[in-house]
Amino acid sequence: MTEERLISLLEIGENTAVEFKRCGNGIESDTYETVCSFLNRFGGDIFLGVRDDGTVEGIPEQAVRDNMKNFVKMVNNPDIISPTIYLVPEKIIFEGKSIIYIHIPPSSEVHRYKKVIYDRVDDADVRVTSTSQIAAMYIRKQNIFTEKKIYPYVKEEHLRLDLLPLCRRRAVNKRQDHPWKDMTDEALLKSAGLFSEDFSTGEKGFNLAAVMLLGKDDVIQSICPAYRTDAILRKVNKDRYDDREIVKTNLIESYEALMAFAKKHLWDKFYLEDSLNVSLRDNIAREMLTNMLIHREFTSPFIAKFIIEENQMYVENACRALRIGEITPENLSPVPKNPLIAAFFNQIGNADELGSGTRNLYKYSKRYSGKNPSIIEGDIFEIIVPLDDAYSFDAEYMPNDKVGDRVGDKVGDKVGEPDFYQLTENQRRILSSLEQNPRVSAAHLAEEIGISSRKVENNLKKLKEIGLLQRHGSPRKGYWSINQGWR
């Protein structure tokens, strides 16, 4: 622990992986709750002798050695921490004060403090009591993907092999020389990793990935009895629902059913991308539903949901989380939860490469509703996309969005004959950006707003024509001035 890193951690404060504890002549019992929760989550750092706000109080010098010895003794006592763990506390001098630093590594075991399981949620140590939460914790600790579990008694007759011609056609449509084109069904299943061998046990057979992708409904329900996806429309009857579909079939047909539900209840707003009409609705729904289907933890009893409300739509699914918190394009570090299933969806064109979903959601959600989505990873994975039926990214005129009175009355003789004009949303964004930075380039405006440079140039021209915008100086070194009456 360097001084620079310690200062940084003190400034950031407590979080999922950092905990501060006061410490005098003895260590408080809640310190061991934190040890347990860190072991059960992703590990972390504990600092004894520091207040919750990051202020270093220090520990009496004569108590430091005894506290360190007692800590080691406690975490090696099976009646306190079970299974026991070997940890080495470290004394640190900071600004003339002694503190104790303890690094807790993540553990492959599920640990208990005095027979109680604790988990780390944000900056709190939470007591875990429900069976489903404990099961999710054991799943997270496994060193293998549950999709690879082999079911030796599942045979070809238990699978929907009639879906393979459809999968083969879609793979060939995506890539004309796809190797599945001339493969037999048996070879295709092996090529996709759906029929595999466990070299630690010698078992051979179809795995969970094969069952979820191609299994008959009764086989899926036998192996994963809690598996289902609830699709719910909740706009008028918000206590119950306006429309609902329960999907319990294989992932290939589940995807089609859920996409049909989205198309039934979501607007498909007009949008051009590189002069081509692109369906914002389909692109957003595809990313949300694909993630919910292929990256979920199928052994969890948590029921996956796709819910459309008046101001938002969202999906929830059980997840074998490797981190906690919000995911953005900037902090994205994609890790596959079910690589076999994800690869199969990619081959048939239902999914793209790992990580592209987050970027696409941020891109298309902004154009669909004017707002960014929220993507939150935890034991329950969530994607929330705002909805705004009145918003249109490509609208030439925005309803109920007038500048005010006649533009001619505001900008004077430059406009010519007085006229009415309604600013579009893109024009308002351009003016807002130019207020902040009058020297910004058209290319930067295009990137910031999310439209093409050609559209920016056209809007700048229109704003100049109506007298709200004026250019001064050269194209490279000039600046813009705005008539402030536009608001």
C-alpha positions as CSV (number, residue, x, y, z in Angstrom):
1,M,0.0,0.0,0.0
2,T,1.7,3.2,-1.2
3,E,1.0,6.6,0.3
4,E,-0.4,7.8,-3.1
5,R,-2.9,5.0,-3.3
6,L,-3.9,5.4,0.4
7,I,-4.6,9.1,-0.2
8,S,-6.7,8.2,-3.2
9,L,-8.7,5.6,-1.3
10,L,-9.3,8.0,1.6
11,E,-10.6,10.6,-0.8
12,I,-12.9,8.2,-2.7
13,G,-14.4,6.9,0.5
14,E,-16.1,3.6,1.4
15,N,-17.5,1.5,-1.4
16,T,-18.0,-2.1,-2.5
17,A,-14.3,-2.8,-1.9
18,V,-13.2,-0.3,0.7
19,E,-14.2,-0.1,4.4
20,F,-13.0,2.3,7.2
21,K,-13.2,1.3,10.9
22,R,-12.5,3.1,14.1
23,C,-10.2,1.2,16.3
24,G,-8.9,1.9,19.8
25,N,-7.6,-0.8,22.2
26,G,-9.7,-3.5,20.5
27,I,-11.2,-4.4,17.2
28,E,-15.0,-4.1,16.9
29,S,-17.0,-7.2,15.9
30,D,-18.5,-5.6,12.8
31,T,-14.9,-5.6,11.3
32,Y,-15.3,-9.4,11.0
33,E,-18.6,-9.0,9.3
34,T,-16.8,-6.9,6.6
35,V,-14.1,-9.6,6.3
36,C,-16.8,-12.2,5.7
37,S,-18.7,-10.0,3.1
38,F,-15.4,-9.2,1.2
39,L,-14.5,-12.9,1.1
40,N,-18.0,-13.6,-0.3
41,R,-17.9,-10.9,-2.9
42,F,-14.8,-9.6,-4.8
43,G,-12.4,-8.9,-2.0
44,G,-11.5,-5.5,-0.6
45,D,-9.4,-3.4,1.7
46,I,-10.0,-2.6,5.4
47,F,-8.4,0.3,7.2
48,L,-8.5,0.3,11.0
49,G,-8.1,3.7,12.7
50,V,-10.1,5.6,10.1
51,R,-13.5,7.3,10.5
52,D,-16.3,6.6,8.0
53,D,-15.7,10.0,6.3
54,G,-12.0,9.1,5.6
55,T,-10.5,11.1,8.5
56,V,-7.5,9.3,9.9
57,E,-7.8,9.0,13.7
58,G,-5.1,6.5,14.2
59,I,-4.7,3.7,16.7
60,P,-2.8,4.1,20.1
61,E,0.7,2.9,19.4
62,Q,0.7,0.5,22.3
63,A,-2.5,-1.2,21.0
64,V,-1.4,-1.7,17.4
65,R,0.6,-5.0,17.9
66,D,-2.1,-6.6,20.1
67,N,-4.8,-5.7,17.7
68,M,-2.9,-7.3,14.8
69,K,-2.3,-10.5,16.8
70,N,-5.9,-10.7,17.9
71,F,-7.1,-10.2,14.3
72,V,-5.0,-13.1,13.0
73,K,-6.2,-15.3,15.8
74,M,-9.9,-14.5,15.2
75,V,-9.9,-15.1,11.4
76,N,-8.2,-18.5,12.0
77,N,-10.8,-19.5,14.6
78,P,-13.4,-21.8,12.8
79,D,-16.0,-20.7,15.4
80,I,-15.6,-17.1,14.2
81,I,-14.8,-17.3,10.4
82,S,-15.7,-20.5,8.7
83,P,-14.0,-21.7,6.6
84,T,-11.0,-20.0,8.2
85,I,-8.7,-17.7,6.2
86,Y,-5.1,-16.6,6.6
87,L,-4.7,-12.8,6.4
88,V,-1.7,-10.6,7.2
89,P,-2.5,-7.2,8.7
90,E,0.0,-4.4,7.9
91,K,0.9,-1.4,10.0
92,I,1.0,1.9,8.1
93,I,2.2,5.3,9.4
94,F,0.2,8.2,7.8
95,E,0.7,11.8,8.8
96,G,2.3,10.6,12.0
97,K,-0.6,8.3,13.0
98,S,-0.7,4.5,13.0
99,I,-3.4,2.6,11.1
100,I,-3.8,-1.1,10.3
101,Y,-4.3,-2.1,6.7
102,I,-5.8,-5.5,5.8
103,H,-6.2,-6.7,2.2
104,I,-9.0,-9.3,1.8
105,P,-8.7,-11.5,-1.4
106,P,-11.8,-12.9,-3.1
107,S,-12.4,-16.5,-2.0
108,S,-13.6,-19.5,-3.9
109,E,-15.6,-20.5,-0.7
110,V,-18.7,-19.2,0.8
111,H,-17.7,-17.9,4.3
112,R,-19.7,-17.4,7.5
113,Y,-19.1,-15.1,10.5
114,K,-20.4,-16.8,13.6
115,K,-22.5,-19.1,11.3
116,V,-24.1,-16.2,9.5
117,I,-23.4,-15.4,5.8
118,Y,-22.6,-11.8,4.9
119,D,-22.4,-10.2,1.4
120,R,-21.1,-6.8,0.3
121,V,-23.7,-4.4,-1.2
122,D,-22.4,-0.9,-2.0
123,D,-20.7,0.1,1.3
124,A,-22.7,-2.2,3.6
125,D,-22.3,-5.7,5.0
126,V,-25.7,-7.4,4.4
127,R,-26.8,-10.5,6.2
128,V,-27.9,-13.2,3.7
129,T,-30.7,-15.5,4.8
130,S,-32.8,-16.4,1.8
131,T,-32.2,-19.7,0.1
132,S,-32.2,-18.1,-3.4
133,Q,-29.5,-15.5,-2.3
134,I,-27.3,-18.2,-0.9
135,A,-27.7,-20.3,-4.0
136,A,-26.8,-17.3,-6.2
137,M,-23.6,-16.9,-4.0
138,Y,-22.6,-20.5,-4.5
139,I,-23.2,-20.2,-8.2
140,R,-21.0,-17.1,-8.3
141,K,-18.2,-19.0,-6.6
142,Q,-18.1,-21.8,-9.1
143,N,-15.1,-22.0,-11.3
144,I,-17.0,-23.2,-14.4
145,F,-19.8,-21.9,-16.5
146,T,-23.1,-23.6,-15.5
147,E,-24.0,-23.8,-19.2
148,K,-21.3,-26.4,-19.6
149,K,-22.8,-28.8,-17.2
150,I,-23.4,-32.1,-19.0
151,Y,-26.7,-34.0,-18.8
152,P,-25.7,-37.6,-19.9
153,Y,-29.4,-38.7,-20.1
154,V,-30.4,-36.0,-22.6
155,K,-30.6,-37.5,-26.0
156,E,-31.3,-36.1,-29.5
157,E,-35.0,-37.0,-29.1
158,H,-35.1,-34.5,-26.2
159,L,-34.1,-31.6,-28.5
160,R,-35.9,-29.6,-31.1
161,L,-33.6,-30.6,-34.0
162,D,-36.3,-29.2,-36.4
163,L,-34.9,-25.8,-35.5
164,L,-31.4,-26.6,-36.9
165,P,-32.3,-25.9,-40.6
166,L,-33.5,-22.4,-39.6
167,C,-30.3,-21.8,-37.6
168,R,-28.2,-23.1,-40.5
169,R,-30.0,-20.7,-43.0
170,R,-29.5,-17.7,-40.7
171,A,-25.8,-18.5,-40.3
172,V,-25.4,-18.8,-44.1
173,N,-27.3,-15.6,-44.6
174,K,-24.9,-13.8,-42.3
175,R,-21.9,-15.4,-44.0
176,Q,-22.2,-17.3,-47.3
177,D,-19.2,-19.6,-46.7
178,H,-20.3,-20.5,-43.1
179,P,-19.0,-24.0,-42.2
180,W,-22.5,-25.0,-40.8
181,K,-23.8,-24.9,-44.4
182,D,-22.6,-28.5,-45.3
183,M,-22.5,-30.0,-41.8
184,T,-24.7,-32.7,-40.5
185,D,-26.9,-32.0,-37.5
186,E,-24.5,-34.0,-35.3
187,A,-21.5,-32.2,-36.6
188,L,-23.2,-28.8,-36.1
189,L,-24.0,-29.5,-32.5
190,K,-20.5,-30.6,-31.7
191,S,-19.1,-27.6,-33.6
192,A,-21.2,-25.2,-31.5
193,G,-20.0,-26.9,-28.3
194,L,-23.4,-28.2,-27.4
195,F,-22.3,-31.8,-27.3
196,S,-19.1,-31.9,-25.2
197,E,-16.9,-33.9,-22.9
198,D,-16.0,-33.2,-19.3
199,F,-12.3,-34.2,-19.0
200,S,-12.4,-34.1,-15.2
201,T,-15.1,-36.7,-15.0
202,G,-15.1,-38.4,-18.4
203,E,-18.8,-37.6,-19.0
204,K,-19.9,-37.0,-22.5
205,G,-23.3,-35.6,-23.7
206,F,-25.4,-32.6,-24.3
207,N,-24.9,-29.7,-21.9
208,L,-27.1,-27.1,-20.4
209,A,-26.4,-24.8,-23.3
210,A,-27.9,-27.3,-25.7
211,V,-31.0,-27.8,-23.5
212,M,-31.6,-24.0,-23.3
213,L,-31.1,-23.4,-27.0
214,L,-32.8,-26.4,-28.5
215,G,-34.5,-28.3,-25.7
216,K,-38.2,-29.3,-25.8
217,D,-40.3,-27.4,-23.4
218,D,-40.9,-30.3,-20.9
219,V,-37.1,-31.1,-20.9
220,I,-36.2,-27.4,-20.1
221,Q,-38.8,-27.3,-17.3
222,S,-37.5,-30.6,-15.8
223,I,-33.9,-29.3,-15.7
224,C,-34.6,-25.6,-14.9
225,P,-38.1,-25.6,-13.3
226,A,-38.0,-21.9,-12.5
227,Y,-37.0,-20.9,-16.1
228,R,-39.4,-18.5,-17.7
229,T,-39.5,-14.9,-19.0
230,D,-42.4,-12.5,-18.1
231,A,-43.2,-9.9,-20.8
232,I,-45.5,-7.3,-19.3
233,L,-47.1,-4.1,-20.7
234,R,-48.0,-1.8,-17.8
235,K,-49.2,1.7,-19.0
236,V,-52.8,2.1,-18.0
237,N,-53.3,-0.6,-15.3
238,K,-50.1,0.1,-13.4
239,D,-51.0,-2.2,-10.5
240,R,-51.4,-5.2,-12.7
241,Y,-50.9,-5.1,-16.5
242,D,-52.4,-4.3,-19.8
243,D,-50.9,-7.2,-21.7
244,R,-48.8,-10.1,-20.6
245,E,-47.0,-13.0,-22.2
246,I,-45.2,-15.8,-20.3
247,V,-42.4,-17.3,-22.4
248,K,-41.1,-20.7,-21.3
249,T,-39.8,-22.2,-24.5
250,N,-36.2,-22.6,-25.9
251,L,-34.1,-19.5,-26.3
252,I,-34.3,-19.3,-30.1
253,E,-38.1,-19.2,-30.1
254,S,-38.2,-17.1,-26.9
255,Y,-36.2,-14.4,-28.7
256,E,-38.8,-14.3,-31.5
257,A,-41.7,-14.2,-29.1
258,L,-40.2,-11.4,-27.1
259,M,-39.3,-9.4,-30.1
260,A,-42.9,-9.7,-31.3
261,F,-44.1,-8.4,-28.0
262,A,-41.8,-5.4,-28.3
263,K,-42.9,-4.7,-31.8
264,K,-46.5,-4.9,-30.7
265,H,-46.2,-2.3,-28.0
266,L,-43.4,0.1,-28.9
267,W,-43.4,2.9,-31.5
268,D,-41.0,2.4,-34.4
269,K,-39.9,6.0,-34.9
270,F,-38.5,7.3,-38.1
271,Y,-34.7,7.5,-38.1
272,L,-32.1,7.7,-40.9
273,E,-28.5,6.5,-40.5
274,D,-26.2,7.1,-43.5
275,S,-29.3,7.7,-45.6
276,L,-30.8,4.4,-44.6
277,N,-34.0,3.9,-42.5
278,V,-33.0,2.2,-39.3
279,S,-35.4,0.8,-36.8
280,L,-34.5,2.3,-33.4
281,R,-37.1,0.1,-31.7
282,D,-35.8,-3.1,-33.1
283,N,-32.2,-2.3,-32.4
284,I,-32.9,-1.4,-28.8
285,A,-35.2,-4.3,-28.1
286,R,-32.7,-6.7,-29.7
287,E,-29.9,-5.6,-27.4
288,M,-32.0,-5.7,-24.3
289,L,-33.7,-9.1,-25.0
290,T,-30.5,-10.8,-26.3
291,N,-28.7,-9.8,-23.1
292,M,-31.5,-11.0,-20.9
293,L,-31.7,-14.4,-22.7
294,I,-28.1,-15.3,-23.3
295,H,-26.3,-13.7,-20.3
296,R,-28.6,-14.9,-17.5
297,E,-27.9,-17.5,-14.9
298,F,-30.4,-20.3,-15.7
299,T,-30.0,-22.2,-12.5
300,S,-31.3,-19.2,-10.5
301,P,-34.9,-19.2,-9.3
302,F,-35.2,-15.5,-10.2
303,I,-37.8,-15.0,-13.0
304,A,-36.5,-12.8,-15.9
305,K,-38.7,-9.9,-16.9
306,F,-39.3,-7.6,-19.8
307,I,-41.5,-4.7,-18.7
308,I,-42.8,-1.8,-20.8
309,E,-44.2,1.2,-18.9
310,E,-45.3,4.7,-19.8
311,N,-41.9,6.4,-19.3
312,Q,-39.5,3.5,-19.4
313,M,-38.9,-0.1,-20.4
314,Y,-36.5,-2.5,-18.6
315,V,-35.3,-6.0,-18.3
316,E,-34.2,-7.9,-15.2
317,N,-32.4,-11.3,-15.1
318,A,-30.4,-13.3,-12.6
319,C,-26.6,-12.8,-13.2
320,R,-23.4,-14.4,-12.2
321,A,-22.0,-11.0,-11.4
322,L,-18.3,-10.4,-11.4
323,R,-18.7,-6.8,-10.4
324,I,-21.2,-4.5,-8.9
325,G,-22.3,-1.1,-10.3
326,E,-23.4,0.8,-13.4
327,I,-21.8,-0.1,-16.8
328,T,-21.1,2.6,-19.3
329,P,-19.1,2.6,-22.6
330,E,-16.2,4.2,-20.7
331,N,-15.9,1.5,-18.0
332,L,-17.0,-1.4,-20.1
333,S,-15.0,-4.6,-19.5
334,P,-17.2,-7.3,-21.0
335,V,-17.0,-10.8,-19.6
336,P,-19.2,-13.6,-21.1
337,K,-21.6,-15.3,-18.7
338,N,-22.6,-18.1,-21.1
339,P,-20.0,-18.1,-23.9
340,L,-21.5,-21.1,-25.8
341,I,-25.0,-19.6,-25.9
342,A,-23.6,-16.2,-26.8
343,A,-21.5,-17.7,-29.6
344,F,-24.6,-19.6,-31.0
345,F,-26.7,-16.4,-31.0
346,N,-23.8,-14.6,-32.8
347,Q,-23.6,-17.3,-35.5
348,I,-27.3,-17.0,-36.3
349,G,-27.3,-13.1,-36.3
350,N,-29.2,-12.5,-33.1
351,A,-26.2,-11.0,-31.3
352,D,-23.0,-9.2,-32.2
353,E,-19.6,-9.4,-30.6
354,L,-19.3,-9.1,-26.9
355,G,-19.5,-5.5,-25.6
356,S,-21.2,-4.0,-28.7
357,G,-24.6,-4.2,-26.9
358,T,-23.7,-1.5,-24.4
359,R,-22.4,0.8,-27.1
360,N,-25.5,0.3,-29.3
361,L,-27.8,0.8,-26.3
362,Y,-26.2,4.2,-25.5
363,K,-26.2,5.1,-29.2
364,Y,-29.8,4.2,-30.1
365,S,-31.5,5.0,-26.8
366,K,-30.3,8.6,-27.1
367,R,-31.9,8.8,-30.5
368,Y,-35.1,7.0,-29.5
369,S,-35.9,9.0,-26.3
370,G,-33.3,11.7,-26.1
371,K,-31.9,10.1,-22.9
372,N,-29.2,7.5,-22.0
373,P,-30.0,4.1,-20.7
374,S,-28.9,2.6,-17.4
375,I,-27.1,-0.7,-17.3
376,I,-26.6,-2.1,-13.8
377,E,-24.7,-5.3,-13.1
378,G,-25.2,-7.2,-9.9
379,D,-26.7,-10.5,-8.8
380,I,-29.7,-9.1,-10.7
381,F,-28.7,-7.5,-14.0
382,E,-30.9,-4.6,-15.2
383,I,-31.1,-2.5,-18.4
384,I,-33.4,0.5,-18.2
385,V,-34.3,2.5,-21.3
386,P,-36.3,5.7,-21.0
387,L,-39.3,6.2,-23.2
388,D,-40.8,9.4,-24.5
389,D,-43.5,9.0,-27.2
390,A,-43.4,12.8,-27.9
391,Y,-39.7,12.8,-28.8
392,S,-38.5,12.4,-32.4
393,F,-34.8,12.6,-33.2
394,D,-35.3,13.3,-36.9
395,A,-38.5,15.5,-36.7
396,E,-38.2,18.6,-38.9
397,Y,-40.6,20.4,-36.5
398,M,-41.1,19.6,-32.8
399,P,-44.8,20.0,-31.7
400,N,-45.5,22.4,-28.9
401,D,-41.9,23.6,-29.0
402,K,-42.2,27.2,-30.4
403,V,-39.5,29.8,-30.0
404,G,-42.2,32.1,-28.7
405,D,-43.4,35.1,-30.6
406,R,-42.6,35.9,-34.2
407,V,-38.8,35.3,-34.8
408,G,-38.8,38.5,-36.8
409,D,-39.8,40.5,-33.7
410,K,-36.8,39.1,-31.8
411,V,-34.0,39.3,-34.3
412,G,-35.0,42.5,-36.2
413,D,-34.3,43.4,-39.8
414,K,-32.0,40.5,-40.5
415,V,-34.9,38.2,-40.8
416,G,-36.8,40.1,-43.4
417,E,-40.6,39.6,-43.3
418,P,-41.8,38.4,-39.9
419,D,-42.7,34.7,-39.8
420,F,-43.3,31.8,-37.4
421,Y,-40.7,29.2,-36.9
422,Q,-40.4,26.3,-34.6
423,L,-36.9,25.2,-33.6
424,T,-36.2,21.5,-33.8
425,E,-34.6,19.6,-31.0
426,N,-31.3,19.3,-32.9
427,Q,-31.3,23.1,-33.5
428,R,-31.9,23.7,-29.8
429,R,-29.0,21.4,-28.9
430,I,-26.7,23.2,-31.4
431,L,-27.6,26.6,-29.9
432,S,-27.0,25.3,-26.3
433,S,-23.6,23.9,-27.3
434,L,-22.6,27.1,-29.0
435,E,-23.6,29.1,-26.0
436,Q,-21.1,27.0,-24.0
437,N,-18.4,27.1,-26.6
438,P,-18.8,29.6,-29.5
439,R,-15.7,28.2,-31.2
440,V,-16.7,24.6,-31.4
441,S,-16.4,22.9,-34.8
442,A,-19.2,21.4,-36.8
443,A,-17.5,18.0,-36.6
444,H,-17.4,18.2,-32.8
445,L,-21.1,19.3,-32.7
446,A,-22.0,16.3,-34.8
447,E,-20.2,13.9,-32.4
448,E,-21.7,15.6,-29.3
449,I,-25.3,15.7,-30.5
450,G,-25.1,12.3,-32.3
451,I,-26.1,13.4,-35.9
452,S,-24.2,13.6,-39.1
453,S,-21.9,16.5,-40.0
454,R,-24.2,17.2,-43.0
455,K,-27.2,17.6,-40.7
456,V,-25.2,20.0,-38.5
457,E,-24.2,22.1,-41.5
458,N,-27.8,22.2,-42.7
459,N,-29.1,23.3,-39.3
460,L,-26.4,25.9,-38.9
461,K,-27.4,27.3,-42.3
462,K,-31.0,27.5,-41.3
463,L,-30.2,29.2,-38.0
464,K,-28.2,31.8,-39.9
465,E,-31.1,32.3,-42.3
466,I,-33.6,33.1,-39.6
467,G,-31.2,35.4,-37.8
468,L,-30.6,33.4,-34.6
469,L,-26.9,32.7,-35.5
470,Q,-24.1,34.7,-37.0
471,R,-20.5,33.7,-37.9
472,H,-17.6,35.9,-37.2
473,G,-14.0,35.5,-38.6
474,S,-12.5,32.8,-40.7
475,P,-13.9,29.2,-41.0
476,R,-11.0,27.9,-39.0
477,K,-10.4,30.5,-36.4
478,G,-13.8,32.3,-36.2
479,Y,-16.6,32.0,-33.7
480,W,-20.4,32.1,-33.5
481,S,-22.6,34.6,-31.8
482,I,-26.2,33.9,-30.9
483,N,-29.3,36.1,-30.6
484,Q,-30.2,35.4,-26.9
485,G,-33.9,35.8,-27.6
486,W,-34.1,32.2,-28.9
487,R,-34.9,30.8,-25.5
